[in-house]
């Protein structure tokens, strides 16, 4: 995961805390600031999932999609 996104998350957390301190914990500004934090955290999670390497079985199935053990059946 990118160091840059972690820095952005930390900055957004700080901004969210400040927004809540100024506007109150139940304000729209506070909620919007924490929504921004959640969106960045979701993006970081998505980037982690995309960056994972395939295991040997997945690599085998990519090379041999017709193999019995690689078939996918829709129910």
C-alpha positions in Angstrom: 0.0 0.0 0.0 1.2 3.4 -0.8 2.7 5.5 2.0 0.9 8.5 0.4 -2.5 7.1 1.2 -1.6 6.4 4.8 -0.4 10.0 5.2 -3.7 11.2 3.6 -5.7 9.1 6.0 -3.8 10.5 9.0 -4.4 14.1 7.7 -8.1 13.4 7.2 -8.4 11.9 10.7 -6.8 15.0 12.1 -9.2 17.2 10.0 -12.2 15.2 11.2 -11.3 15.6 14.8 -10.8 19.3 14.3 -14.2 19.6 12.5 -15.9 17.7 15.3 -14.3 19.9 18.0 -15.4 23.1 16.2 -18.8 22.1 14.9 -19.8 19.4 17.4 -19.9 15.7 17.2 -23.4 15.6 15.8 -22.9 18.2 13.1 -23.0 17.6 9.4 -19.4 18.8 9.0 -18.2 16.2 11.5 -20.1 13.4 9.8 -18.8 14.5 6.4 -15.2 14.6 7.7 -15.4 11.1 9.1 -17.1 9.9 5.8 -13.9 11.2 4.0 -11.8 9.1 6.4 -13.8 6.0 5.7 -13.6 6.5 2.0 -9.8 6.7 2.1 -9.6 3.7 4.3 -11.8 1.8 1.9 -9.6 2.8 -1.0 -6.5 1.7 1.0 -8.1 -1.7 1.6 -9.0 -2.0 -2.1 -5.4 -1.2 -3.1 -4.1 -3.9 -0.7 -6.5 -6.5 -2.2 -5.4 -5.6 -5.8 -1.8 -5.8 -4.8 -1.9 -9.3 -3.4 -0.1 -12.0 -5.3 -1.9 -15.0 -6.6 -1.2 -18.3 -4.9 0.1 -21.3 -6.9 -3.4 -22.7 -7.4 -4.7 -19.4 -8.8 -1.7 -19.2 -11.1 -2.3 -22.7 -12.3 -6.0 -22.0 -13.0 -5.0 -18.9 -15.0 -2.8 -21.0 -17.1 -5.2 -24.0 -17.3 -8.7 -22.7 -17.1 -10.1 -25.9 -18.7 -8.7 -28.1 -15.9 -11.4 -29.9 -13.8 -10.2 -28.4 -10.5 -10.4 -24.9 -12.0 -14.0 -25.0 -13.3 -16.6 -22.8 -11.8 -20.2 -23.8 -11.8 -23.1 -21.4 -11.5 -26.0 -22.8 -9.4 
